Amino acid sequence: MNLTRFPRVDLAHLPTPIEPMANLSAHVGGGRLYVKRDDCTGLAFGGNKVRQLEFYLGAAMAQGADTVLITGAVQSNFVRLTAAAARKLGMDCHIQLEERVAKADAAYRNSGNVLLDRLLGATLHSYPDGEDEAGADRQLRDIADGLRAAGRTPYVIPLAPGHPPLGALGYVDAAGEIVAQCADIGLDLDEIVVASGSGHTHAGLLFGLRALNADIRVTGVCVRRSAALQRPRIASRCDEIAALLDRESPVRDSDIHLTDAMLAPGYGRLNQASLDATSLAARTEALMLDPVYTAKTMAAFLQRARQAEPEQALMVLHTGGTPAVFAYERELSSKLSKAA
Ligand SMILES: Cc1ncc(COP(=O)(O)O)c(C=O)c1O
């Protein structure tokens, strides 16, 4: 799809590889399993958000911004990558860390993404009220107003629904990349499994595939809210993408597949299936998963793979998040000592 009318900056190492997971496929005994390595997008430990930031920071540059603002969880990968992208483009970055996860150990508060935010020299703000998208956005806008009053030109990256989903364009584009790669290697994919958080990745990918008439099933794995709440969010994201692209949405309601089987006990909190998926992926494929997004996605993927027919080809999108491994050292180590 032609996205050239949207300002874009070059941040990601593309295309990312598609790799067969022969060891994991043999272990699971279901379909043929593949991974799309969007953990390898290059910038500051990589991840899915690098593709999204190409469009947000493109807009920021086009508007002459000198400072980027973003809000996210304490261990947010998006926040870390926004700070990295801003630095690369010579801008300042203010980040607001929301207390979404009741977890106070030193590693969570200081290591992983937080350490990287500090290394990147971002200005940190705290949003203590926990899960409250509208409140967090409001406080971020207040910080932006303060910066404007001080003569700066801030650009706010909005995450709540109701804003043009520029980030999703990164995944509309990725859909074309995947279709071209599959054609090159003769891979006829049946399904892609992807984390569904803000929904930009899930909706962008689904929109992009259907716009190319590719009928690969896309299953979103809920990591932040239930499937009942995520479904209308993905539907409206798709409508917002259509409005942004000034075209009809090719996505039907029946294209939206979600599972919240791995959500419990909640955002940023591990369960046994995702801990097991983390060690299995490391020990079979040397893949490093993050506890918040990709471990839960892999756990759902494995559940799906076990039910697949041997001839089916399934792909998981590795969306990165690996620095968070170090923030969850306590939980991961305790799992390892139990397994030993
Ligand atoms: C590693 C990782 N995977 C997946 C997601 C979810 O992507 P989206 O917010 O586009 O749904 C995020 C979001 O922050 C993430 O950091």
The ligand as an ORCA input file, in Angstrom:
! r2SCAN-3c Opt
* xyz 0 1
  C       7.251     -5.874     23.258
  C       5.876     -5.430     22.915
  N       5.085     -6.269     22.246
  C       3.804     -5.941     21.924
  C       3.273     -4.719     22.295
  C       1.846     -4.416     21.928
  O       1.804     -3.638     20.780
  P       0.566     -2.665     20.521
  O       0.587     -1.640     21.621
  O       0.815     -2.096     19.185
  O      -0.666     -3.495     20.608
  C       4.068     -3.808     22.995
  C       3.483     -2.534     23.434
  O       4.060     -1.752     24.126
  C       5.405     -4.160     23.306
  O       6.212     -3.320     23.969
*
